[in-house]
Amino acid sequence: MSLVHEIDYGTPRSKSEKLVSLVIDGMKVEVPEGTSIMRAAMEIGNQIPKLCATDMLDAFGSCRLCLVEIEGRNGTPASCTTPVAEGIVVKTQTERLKQIRKGVMELYISDHPLDCLTCSANGDCELQDMAGVVGLRDVRYGYEGENHTKLGKDESNPYFTYEQSKCIVCNRCVRACEEVQGTFALTISGRGFGSRVSPGMNETFLSSECVSCGACVQACPTATLNEKAMYDIGTPEHSLVTTCAYCGVGCTFKAEMRGDELVRMVPYKDGKANRGHSCVKGRFAYGYATHKERILKPMIRASIHEPWKEVSYEEAIAYAASEFKRIQEKYGRRSVGGITSSRCTNEETYLVQKLIRGAFGNNNVDTCARVCHSPTGYGLSQTYGTSAGTQDFDSIEETDVILVIGANPTDGHPVFGSRMKKRLREGAKLIVADPRKIDLVRTPHVQADFHLPLRPGTNVALVTALAHVVVTEGLMNEQFIRERCDWDEFQEWAAFVADERHSPEAVAKYTGVDPQDVRKAARLYATGGNAAIYYGLGVTEHSQGSTTVMAIANLAMATGNVGRNGVGVNPLRGQNNVQGACDMGSFPHELSGYRHVSDDATRALFESLWGVKLDAEPGLRIPNMFDAAVDGTFKGMYVQGEDILQSDPDTRHVSAGLGALECLVVQDLFLNETANYAHVFLPGCSFLEKDGTFTNAERRIQRIRKVMAPKNGYADWEVTVMLSEALGYPMDYSHPGEIMDEIARLTPTFTGVSYKKLDELGSVQWPCNEKAPEGTPIMHIGGFVRGKGKFVLTEYVPTDERTGPLFPLLLTTGRILSQYNVGAQTRRTENVAWHQEDVLEIHPHDAENRGIRDGDFVKLESRAGGTSLRAVISERMQPGVVYTTFHHPVTQANVVTTDFSDWATNCPEYKVTAVQVAPSNGPSAWQEEYEELSRQSRRIAEAAE
């Protein structure tokens, strides 16, 4: 193996379809109009020297190395900023150009430390490369470099250093922060030889607005900005392309290795989801894979009150299988089940549901998508015929109006959030519907045209009010509706939304949103050009989550904003493989490809290949499993890669259900909160140790590749196979690619998917079959999958969770940029530098009424339970609403959330909980006990190490 090298063409690709012919160094070349001379030269293999240019950034023209001569023109223009023209003749190498370039390089080198042999970028330094390219052998001005060599080093950021003495002021880091990330955290301070990069107002990187996405590090041509791992480990010597295992964006990375040690994760420019960008999690927060708290040996115990005992895989598997058999013999076939993981691969998830259906003999399988995006699957399948988003991420580049509702892309999906901000800076309009002032409402060079700060739980009322304006003001796309939708259903829906009770003025008593803003936002969405809706858990995690998804689908259909680039309905999936877990048949009523278990033909297809009779009756959903466990009819569970005790609502009910189980098998990296109730612990693998595929939020199926051997001895899919065999249902696979081949044989939308195709194309978006052999970036072109688009009536039904004298505030929850989900991974990385604890955001008015100061400990209580955490007084909140995250188990935010859920899917209503907030003296007794247990666990782990 060797390092994967990508060509840097110097400037971005032109999107023009018109071609221009020119001659470069005697060779004819034909490129799109608008292409720079630098890129045109690189297309034929002629690399023009450069330092400030890179194809991830717009041309800048400051380094003066890339000068060329053009016949008939005076001077030596910069090739990066000079576009091609028909018939021009360009020379990139003449005596004149050689002398100019040498002179420029002399100036750079005269003011640069010459510690190349010990420099962390030695062998990976563009300044070093360019000195060789231009033939520089001597510097007339000396090598003292008095201006820079004595400057200090900023090591405040946990992941990279800033060594000022090596800065050549190429501006690439500043431009990357602006153009790619959109944070505008860097600038150039000083003038002349005294100029250098400055984070913020001459702050340290850690204390500045830098979000540690790594764009500046990637852009830097020297060792000015460099990963600390390059100092600690050394230069990488081989790499593999793989996929990030954090959020649903699905960024592609080059995992660069030295031996079996990971040196760095470099965003892959050919990655179609991220286009060479990254966030702090995917770029740097991979240290959990080698964390000392990882469990690498199987463990068993007869009772959760006994200590764990390390055993062999054979003994652990045999014990788990015997317990499941015993339980089924005693309580019946349906007394056991399992939960698949949205963090594991498609292949692993598929095998778990196959084990439950084939070995357990029932359909008691569910996935964490139940508690996040199950309303997406239901709502979009009802209206459009598929359980997924309509667009690819590239579609944003053609969007004119963006409606973000119940999502916080800059924190939850930061790489796509950056692409969204870039499009907004280019002129797209923005509507944000969120109880909180998320970053997109106002961030550098981006300001929402409308912020609709609705009360939590009133999404349906707001979206239906938007539709009311569209219909009553005649802003529908009638041609689209007549051609693509059921006209009779549309007329019934139009009459429903046109009713005065759905007007912005009428629903304002529920939503709290200014009716005039709702009307203006509706007009903008309907008439502003290509309009796209992006939504997240703030839509789905409600008692009317499915209704809101259908209301969103209605609005897009009514305005014709489906089925082409720049438009659509786009759910932003939370975890890396939420979409894939759903696709693979993880729901109790569906087999892979969203086909119901009661369908005889579908079952017959699976039975013939699996060699086992399948149950036609849908199984238990996750909440039903806990209910049945408490009732005594559900006694055994296999959980792969999910911490349901921390992530699921109403923690007391979940713990009661888990405590009632006679056999709980947990397969994970760490002894998570759920494992406190486990009888068997099977060590899991990180994404760096496995082969397989993930499917991201845009239905993109991508390979993950094993860059190191499993530290626990087996890949997750192999452990599932071992358990299935011990249960008497053998599975025969030698590689995950064979599992994908089986998925393709059984799943119509995956028919054309194979590892060979994924390796050739990089990725594909389902459906991928004979009709679309290379995948489907945009869904519903020319017609909906279900035939005619279906308009559904969306009556607003207020949630049963109400505020009152005892609980007057509404709590809503979400995520923060540096942490991920329940924090099991990111809390075991240096990301804790940015978020060491969950806090409660509260409006100044509510804080003042309660005598709460910024940083005070407060008690947060609901009808379900209570916890304590610090308060942050924030203008982001509206009066009457408070907000927290759920990344730290010591906070246990879900102790507070209730068991109310979506009417169609049982997705929990995390986003609406009536609470009271009061001053507190500090953590509660159970929190202090938890902290002490955590300290003891850390001491034990350190002693073992």
PyMOL commands that set and color helices and strands:
alter all, ss='L'
color gray80, all
select helices_A, chain A and resi 37-43+95-110+116-118+126-133+164-166+172-181+192-194+215-219+228-232+280-284+287-290+313-331+333-335+346-360+368-371+374-383+393-398+409-412+414-425+439-441+459-472+478-484+487-498+500-502+504-511+515-527+537-540+545-558+578-583+600-610+622-631+644-647+651-659+674-677+687-689+716-726+736-746+748-750+755-761+826-828+830-833+844-849+893-895+925-944
alter helices_A, ss='H'
color red, helices_A
select strands_A, chain A and resi 19-24+27-32+69-70+89-91+153-154+160-163+186-189+196-199+225-227+238-243+252-258+261-267+299-300+309-310+336-340+365-367+401-405+429-433+442-443+446-447+450-452+531-535+568-571+590-591+595-596+636-640+663-668+680-683+692-695+700-704+763-765+809-814+839-842+857-862+866-873+881-885+913-919
alter strands_A, ss='S'
color yellow, strands_A
deselect
rebuild
show_as cartoon
